[in-house]
Amino acid sequence: MAAASCTPSEDQFLCSICLDVFTDPVALQCGHNFCKDCITEHWDRSDRCQCPMCKEAFNTRPDLRVNTFISEMVAQFRRSAQQKASSSSSSSSSSEQQVFKPGEVPCDVCTETKLKALKSCLVCLTSYCETHLEPHLTMSGLKRHQLIDPVENLEDRMCLKHDKPLELFCKTDQTCVCMLCTVSDHKMHNVVPLKEAYEGEKAERETDIQQMIQKRQLKIEEIKHSVDLSKEEADREIAEGGKVFTALKESAERGQANLINTIKEKQKTTENQAEDFIKELEQEISELKKRSSEVEQVTHSEDHLHLLQRFMSLKVAPPTKDWTEVSIHSSHEGTVVRAVVQLEETFSKEMKKLLEAELKRVQKYAVDVTLDPDTAHPYLILSDDGKQVSDGDVKKNLPDNPERFSDCDCVLGKQSFSSGRFYFEVQVKGKTEWDLGVARGSINRKGTIPLSPLWGNWTIWLRNGNEYKALDGPPVLLSLKSQPQKVGVFVDYEEGLVSFYDVDAAALIYSFTGCSFTDKLFPYFSPCDNDDGKNSAPLIISPIK
């Protein structure tokens, strides 16, 4: 419909359907006038033929003919409006208005110098500068048109099917529609004006945004609280570590002092013994020198009878000791070794205390783990409570779903973890072979699965009853003081840590460190082959005591 203006007293020349000046006006039997195309499209989309104004119904669709009188009157009004617009345009200086610049919306009516549009009309689908906007601000018919800030591509605001403005919003189909859509494709739908829909959507978006802001503010507080807790924990660890290392240092210093005292005491004993030997030897030397003097005196006599008799008495030697087997021996051998062994025993006791405390700490993160039957290899037998798994030596007829392992005798836990810390314990008593650990959710389920962090699993295993190995890159052979009967598995997702513990001995078996987790982690279990009953004992997920 052409956009034209009329004087304020000519409202009767406006079509009540398109709210614009008549184009090809037709009169119905009830006396109301409409644009021919408007009333035709309205009836095409409606079940009944009736007047949109007075609702008078017609049994048959009226034969519509253009009312030439009204048509001529409309033409006169159009010419009058154009003359008025031209007069207004010539009287106003275009220099007082801004000339259209790149990136701005131009006036669609300006023919020579394009001025910047001040408003766009959603009814006329035209953008107007200040001069050409005047009729929309002064003429009653055009005053009803909806004006918005200037926008480009106004044709995108027209219904492609009915060539009518998109003035409504269908909540049912969540799309913008025109008036005619409401009596056709969107009949009986929940339809509201665009402004109402906009206000509703705006309020909903604002609510959503505020909720998102609140959630993030809460997350900030949560993170700050976590940092505070982490600092408190760090301070406790520093203090505890200081106590432990101070105790170890003092123990080492005491051991060193005891070692020095022991060596000095032994040296003092040796020196005292040597002094006693020397005094005794000096005494004997003195006696022997005295005898030597007596012999010397006898040799000066000429009386040989007396001399021989005297020699006979001198033959009896003074009392002396046999010094042949007497010696001073160093007794320091093994002193240092014994001191170090004693220190090692002290350190071992302190280490055991630390590991016991560490195990109690990680046990705080215990989670309830159950086995997922959808992932279990067909050879495996799972208990009804999902806490035990063993190898049954017989392949069950199970659906080969994507989650199920096809070649490896293993099963995953139902629970997955993508953040934080978690811990669980597994009884391995009576088994000669097993695999334990965690695996990422995207681990290959079909075919052979190499046990390595490179393939998305962090595990340790037992083979041949006494061979323990951590399947790291490369694998690490483990030397354990005792055979674990119950194994604890601890994971710190953010820290990239997977640790295994001998629960009964409160000893650390092995730790994977510096891991990079980007996927969900699942507990991983493999009871391994039954081995003709030698390895028939089940793996049992145990409650934390």
Secondary structure, DSSP 8 states (H G I E B T S, - for coil): -------TT-GGGB-TTT-SB-SSEEE-TTS-EEEHHHHHHHHHTSSS-B-TTT--B-SS-----B-HHHHHHHHHHHHHHHHHHHHHHHHS-GGGS-B--TTS-B-SS-SSS-BB-SEEETTTTEEE-TTTTHHHHH-HHHHTS-EES--S-GGGGB-TTT--B--EEETTTTEEE-TGGGGTTTTTS-EEEHHHHHHHHHHHHHHHHHHHHHHHHHHHHHHHHHHHHHHHHHHHHHHHHHHHHHHHHHHHHHHHHHHHHHHHHHHHHHHHHHHHHHHHHHHHHHHHHHHHHHHHHHTT---HHHHHHHHHHHTS-------TT-------TTHHHHHHHHHHHHHHHHHHHHHHHHHHHHHTTB----B-TTTS-TTEEE-TTS-EEEE-SS-------TTS-SSSS-EEBS--BSSSEEEEEEE-TT-S-EEEEEEETT---SS----SGGGTEEEEEEETTTEEEE--SS-EEE--SS--SEEEEEEETTTTEEEEEETTTTEEEEEE-S----S-EEEEEE----TTTTT---EEEE---
